[in-house]
């Protein structure tokens, strides 16, 4: 019998991914999250903080409001939190992260994979787009 279980992403690879997301200070947009709703990534808000404390990205929504995306490393994956500045509520997800045979971080919940120590901005931007879409898919 073949065991298809994938190992959980190691703490080392999780830290490497968080550092890359912080250090590249990505901006992107528009990210479609609804029929008439788009989000812009407005850069990293935690550029001077240790990545181990989490990475925060500023978001700008179509209606002019702002939000914050926070990504924290956890033993079984990533904890993702969306807060809308000046508004009540938010959304939090814990997504399991595994490691494939090529060493890439994989998330079935996000339908995404990324090389943790990549410097490819397109690959990391694609991963962030998947995170934003997953957080807004819950009815935002």
C-alpha positions as a Python dict, from the first residue, in 0.01 Angstrom:
ca = {
    (1, 'X'): (0, 0, 0),
    (2, 'X'): (130, 346, -89),
    (3, 'X'): (123, 618, 174),
    (4, 'X'): (19, 943, 5),
    (5, 'X'): (36, 1153, 320),
    (6, 'X'): (251, 1459, 278),
    (7, 'X'): (466, 1590, 559),
    (8, 'X'): (367, 1915, 728),
    (9, 'X'): (575, 2213, 616),
    (10, 'X'): (872, 2249, 852),
    (11, 'X'): (915, 2550, 1079),
    (12, 'X'): (1230, 2639, 886),
    (13, 'X'): (1048, 2648, 552),
    (14, 'X'): (756, 2838, 706),
    (15, 'X'): (997, 3104, 837),
    (16, 'X'): (1168, 3123, 496),
    (17, 'X'): (831, 3180, 325),
    (18, 'X'): (729, 3449, 575),
    (19, 'X'): (1065, 3625, 535),
    (20, 'X'): (1029, 3631, 156),
    (21, 'X'): (675, 3767, 178),
    (22, 'X'): (798, 4039, 414),
    (23, 'X'): (1121, 4128, 234),
    (24, 'X'): (977, 4153, -117),
    (25, 'X'): (714, 4405, 6),
    (26, 'X'): (475, 4315, -275),
    (27, 'X'): (211, 4539, -425),
    (28, 'X'): (-49, 4399, -661),
    (29, 'X'): (-393, 4449, -786),
    (30, 'X'): (-662, 4434, -871),
    (31, 'X'): (-751, 4099, -716),
    (32, 'X'): (-1109, 4005, -804),
    (33, 'X'): (-1294, 3872, -500),
    (34, 'X'): (-1652, 3928, -616),
    (35, 'X'): (-1856, 4046, -913),
    (36, 'X'): (-1772, 4412, -854),
    (37, 'X'): (-1524, 4387, -570),
    (38, 'X'): (-1149, 4416, -615),
    (39, 'X'): (-867, 4431, -364),
    (40, 'X'): (-528, 4597, -405),
    (41, 'X'): (-224, 4478, -210),
    (42, 'X'): (-67, 4801, -85),
    (43, 'X'): (263, 4669, 49),
    (44, 'X'): (396, 4508, 362),
    (45, 'X'): (314, 4683, 690),
    (46, 'X'): (559, 4477, 897),
    (47, 'X'): (878, 4533, 697),
    (48, 'X'): (1086, 4609, 1009),
    (49, 'X'): (942, 4335, 1232),
    (50, 'X'): (1074, 3980, 1258),
    (51, 'X'): (888, 3751, 1016),
    (52, 'X'): (845, 3501, 1298),
    (53, 'X'): (599, 3749, 1455),
    (54, 'X'): (386, 3739, 1141),
    (55, 'X'): (369, 3933, 818),
    (56, 'X'): (108, 4203, 765),
    (57, 'X'): (-3, 4347, 431),
    (58, 'X'): (-213, 4659, 378),
    (59, 'X'): (-520, 4612, 158),
    (60, 'X'): (-732, 4866, -28),
    (61, 'X'): (-1087, 4769, -116),
    (62, 'X'): (-1299, 4885, -408),
    (63, 'X'): (-1523, 5096, -182),
    (64, 'X'): (-1220, 5294, -61),
    (65, 'X'): (-1196, 5123, 276),
    (66, 'X'): (-875, 4968, 397),
    (67, 'X'): (-790, 4638, 553),
    (68, 'X'): (-504, 4436, 690),
    (69, 'X'): (-398, 4084, 599),
    (70, 'X'): (-192, 3906, 864),
    (71, 'X'): (-9, 3579, 800),
    (72, 'X'): (126, 3384, 1098),
    (73, 'X'): (322, 3058, 1099),
    (74, 'X'): (164, 2781, 1305),
    (75, 'X'): (275, 2421, 1369),
    (76, 'X'): (36, 2276, 1108),
    (77, 'X'): (29, 2561, 860),
    (78, 'X'): (-54, 2928, 827),
    (79, 'X'): (-305, 3132, 1021),
    (80, 'X'): (-456, 3397, 796),
    (81, 'X'): (-651, 3692, 930),
    (82, 'X'): (-833, 3968, 750),
    (83, 'X'): (-940, 4280, 935),
    (84, 'X'): (-1118, 4575, 782),
    (85, 'X'): (-995, 4897, 934),
    (86, 'X'): (-1274, 5097, 1097),
    (87, 'X'): (-1522, 4809, 1064),
    (88, 'X'): (-1634, 4535, 1297),
    (89, 'X'): (-1562, 4173, 1228),
    (90, 'X'): (-1309, 4013, 1006),
    (91, 'X'): (-1218, 3665, 903),
    (92, 'X'): (-962, 3412, 1021),
    (93, 'X'): (-857, 3087, 857),
    (94, 'X'): (-607, 2823, 954),
    (95, 'X'): (-478, 2652, 641),
    (96, 'X'): (-277, 2335, 655),
    (97, 'X'): (56, 2355, 473),
    (98, 'X'): (233, 2046, 350),
    (99, 'X'): (556, 1992, 161),
    (100, 'X'): (572, 1816, -175),
    (101, 'X'): (863, 1611, -310),
    (102, 'X'): (1011, 1922, -473),
    (103, 'X'): (1020, 2106, -140),
    (104, 'X'): (734, 2341, -228),
    (105, 'X'): (484, 2457, 32),
    (106, 'X'): (138, 2333, -67),
    (107, 'X'): (-207, 2422, 56),
    (108, 'X'): (-508, 2229, -64),
    (109, 'X'): (-741, 2489, 95),
    (110, 'X'): (-580, 2770, -105),
    (111, 'X'): (-527, 2557, -418),
    (112, 'X'): (-175, 2697, -420),
    (113, 'X'): (187, 2599, -391),
    (114, 'X'): (498, 2810, -356),
    (115, 'X'): (871, 2754, -315),
    (116, 'X'): (943, 2889, 37),
    (117, 'X'): (1279, 3047, -42),
    (118, 'X'): (1195, 3178, -389),
    (119, 'X'): (1274, 3533, -497),
    (120, 'X'): (1031, 3507, -786),
    (121, 'X'): (789, 3793, -721),
    (122, 'X'): (529, 3646, -958),
    (123, 'X'): (520, 3317, -765),
    (124, 'X'): (484, 3493, -430),
    (125, 'X'): (227, 3740, -567),
    (126, 'X'): (22, 3448, -698),
    (127, 'X'): (34, 3287, -353),
    (128, 'X'): (-80, 3612, -185),
    (129, 'X'): (-364, 3645, -436),
    (130, 'X'): (-484, 3296, -339),
    (131, 'X'): (-475, 3393, 29),
    (132, 'X'): (-680, 3710, -33),
    (133, 'X'): (-938, 3522, -239),
    (134, 'X'): (-972, 3252, 27),
    (135, 'X'): (-1033, 3510, 300),
    (136, 'X'): (-1293, 3700, 98),
    (137, 'X'): (-1468, 3382, -21),
    (138, 'X'): (-1631, 3352, 321),
    (139, 'X'): (-1890, 3617, 252),
    (140, 'X'): (-1699, 3943, 283),
}
